[in-house]
Amino acid sequence: MALSATVYHLQVDLSDVERGVYQNLDLRVARHPSEAMRYLLTRIIAYCLCYEEGIAFSKGLSTADDPAIWIKDMQGNLRAWIEIGTPSAERLHKASKASPRVVVFTHNDPALLKKAARAKVIHKAESIEIFALEPAFLDALDAAMDRNAKWTLVRTEGTLYVTSGDTSATAAVTRHSLAQD
């Protein structure tokens, strides 16, 4: 018998000062049994930090051709392809040909992405946005995570502040490039 996904219900009070986005989000996010908690938390944070009209979680791990998150316009055209973790160079190449904007949020060392990028040609590699989240930050959120959670998420001046219940976690949101160092 296959294990089923665990659904998390999050109410997020989002204040992204850097982008001028202030929104109350009511999210239901399914966690596949093989999905690590750091991956799930990174997926949720990526959704919040990229939030705009047309954003949606894809069908998930079962649909390998889709990104973790996408943003589509009202006609259904793909505007942003958002990956989580450490996607392969081939996947980034495909994404940058399919979408005008590609964003990666990683909970791993961004050097892994850079190494993979140097091994293959990636279409418009210089325009791919990469944001790394600190493992200790994600672990603090994991310790406070509940299947029914309320978060206050604030991004200002390159810093992310998340409060969940009595737990507060802070981390820099660091942008990286696939360009050679």
N, C-alpha and C positions, 0 to 999 in steps of 0.2 A: 504494500500500500504506500502510495506516495504521500510525502508530507505536504501539508498545505501552507500557504503564505500566512503570515501574521500581519494583521492590519493595525496600523498606528493612526490614531486621530490626534492631530496637532492643531491647536489654535495659536496662530503666530501674529503678534502685534509687530509688524515690520516697519522700521524707520531707517530707510537707506538714505541718509543725509547727502551722501556723495552724488546720488542720482536724482534726488528729490522725489523719492517714492515712499509714500506713507500709506500702508494698507493693512487691513485686518484679513488674514488668510485663514481659511478653514480647510485643512488638508487631511485627506485620508491616503495613507501611503502603505502599500503592501511590501512586506519584507519576505523575500524568497528564503526558504530554509538554508540555501547555500550562500546567502548574502551576509557578509560580515557587518557588524553594527557600525564600524567606521565608514563603510561604503554607504550604508543607509543614511547616516547623519550627514555625510558629504553631499549626498543627493538632495536632501532636504535643504541644506544651506545653499547649494547651487540654485535650486528653484527660487529661493527667497532673494538671493542676490542678483538674479537675472529676471526677476518678476516683471512682466509687462503683459499687456493684452495679447492673448493667443498662446500663452505658455501652457505646457501640459507635460505630465509624465508619460512616457511611451508605455507600451505593453510590458516592458521590462526585459529581464534576462532571457525570456523565451523567444524574443524577437531579435535575433542577432543583427538584422539589417537596419534597425532603428537605433537612434541615440537614446541615452537614458532620459533626456529631456529635450523637447524641441519647442520652438516658437514658430507659429504659422500665422500668416495674415488671414484676413477674412475670406479670401479666395482659396485658402488651403495651401498656398505656396510657402515653402520652408524659408524662414528668415534667419533662424539660428539653430545650430546643431550643438548640443551640450553633452559632453562626455564626462564620465566619472572614473577616477582611478588612473590606470596607466594604459591607455589604448595603444595598439600597435601602430607603427608607421603607416602600414597599409590602410588601417581604419581611418587615420587622420587624413591621409591622401584622399580617400573616398569621400570623407565628410567635407573637406574643403572644396571638392569639385561639385558636391551636391548643394552646398549652402553658402550664402554670402558671408556668414559669420560662424566661426567655430570657437567654442570655449571648452576648456578642460579644467575641471576641479579635481585635484588629486589629494589623496590622504597619504600618498607615498612620497618618496624622495623624488623631486622633479628632475633630478639628474638621470633617472631611468628613462624619462620621456626624451630628454635631450640625446641620450645615447642611442635610443631607437631611431630618432630623427636623423642622426648622422649616417645611419646605415642604409637609408632608402631615400628616394626622392619623394618629397611631400609637396603637393600643389599649394602654393601660397603659404608655405610654412611660416614665413615672417609675420603673417597676420593672425596666426592662431594665438588666442589668449589662453594663458595657463595661470591658474591660481592654486597655490599650495596651502593646505590647512595643516596646522601642527597636530601631530598625533596626541600629544598631552591634552590639548584643547578638546579634541574629539572624545578622548577617554573621560574627561571631566563631564562632558554632556552625556556620555553613555551611562555613567554612574547615576545620573539624575533622570534618565529616560524612563518614561512610563508609557503604556499603550494609549493613555489619554493624557496628553500633556498640553500645557500652556507655556508658550515661550514669548519673551520679549526679545527681539533681535534688532540691534542697532549697529549700523556701519557708518563710521565717520572718521575722516582723516586716516584711512588705511587700516583702521582697527575695527574688529568685530567684537561686539559685546552680546552675549546671550545669557538670559536669565530664565531658569526653569525651576519653579518652586523656590526652594531656599538656596539653590545652587546658581552661582554666577561664574561664567567662564569668559575669558578675554584672549584674543589672539590677533596677531597681525594677519591681514589678508595680503599675501605677497604675490605680486605678478611676476611671471617668468616668461622668457622667450625661448623659442626653439633655435634661435640664431646661435652660431658658434661663439663661445666665450673667448 
